[in-house]
Amino acid sequence: MKRPIAMFAGTGHAVPRRALTNDEFAAMGIETSDEWIRERTGIRQRYIAGDGETLTSLVTEASRQAMADAGVHAGELDAIILGTVSPDRLMPATAVEVQAALGASRAVAFDLGAACSGWLYSAQVAEGLLATGQYETVLVIGGEVLSRIVNWKDRNTCVLFGDGAGATIVRRSTKGRGILSAYMRSDGNLADLLHRPKGGGCFPMNDAVLAEGSHYIQMSGREVFKHAVRSMADASDRALDGAKLSGTDIDLMIPHQANIRIIEATAKHANIPMEKVFVNVDRFGNTSAASIPIALDEARRQGRIVDGSTVLFAAFGAGFTWGSMVVRF
Ligand code: UT7
């Protein structure tokens, strides 16, 4: 089928009330420093969910904004796809709780677990749903409350992640706007480099798991870093090739916000100057599946994306999963 099929008709985002700065880790007894975190990652602060704030509440707020932006009401939603690896409950999917909160009674709702690539995968699944002709309006969200699955004693991970949600409305393309090219990949051979080793079906939660903290996220940072740089560079090439464009044709690049050094390396490879790269990792940290849709919403609201803008997206995450898209707005 010929692209574009699907376009982004509205965006929104939500984060918890509380911002946690780098300096606050020392007071929590964690051996780290603002200087180390800023230099190695570019992160200055991240938002952390407090009492009463859940994945469902953040995603619902972001979704309401996106629906208002697109002029879509809940009864019009045909599907809700939530990219997340930090659901409120292991069963059922958080997407159905969001469906209930929104009153989107007609929609089919499900979660999609692709870690930091979750929104990018979900957008491509939504495009596929639209291509069947059976779906018109899909709510595509990336949302995470990673603060509840990181080990707050592990400085290798706890300084990196943040909570938040970004929502988008995907509808049938008009006037040549929408997804011009898209790419997805995964490699399960590398699953152990970034994972939650226990607490699932293979090693059910018990006192020993709790005591050793093996239900929390564990990451081999340096290895993940290398793969992220390589895979996001390759994914950017694929999406550009698919759209028959080069880096110089891109008005804005929105990469997954994990680490400023990964972002810079990816942009350099794609021949896109940093002035054309959207960066908010300094304020949000790594929000996994939420990072790209939060950045997309900020970029639109700041006027960095206007009608006709051509935007390159690239993501990489646990799995490993990675992918990319070129979108004309
Ligand atoms: O979202 C998609 C998946 N995630 C990513 O893309 C993240 C990819 N990885 C990274 O961004 C980087 O690897 C990190 C930011 C996680 C780490 O940066 P790095 O430059 O690769 O550092 P490293 O892991 O090689 O550690 C360097 C040193 C180590 O000390 P020694 O062994 O050299 O004495 C660490 O123990 O830094 C130490 N270190 C810290 N020091 C202060 C690790 N974490 C911290 C910390 N504060 N928070």
Residues whose N, C-alpha, C, O or C-beta is under 5 A from the ligand:
A	BS01	UT7	E31 T32 S33 W36 R40 T41 C116 R155 N156 V159 G221 R222 V224 F225 A228 A258 N259 N286 F316 G317
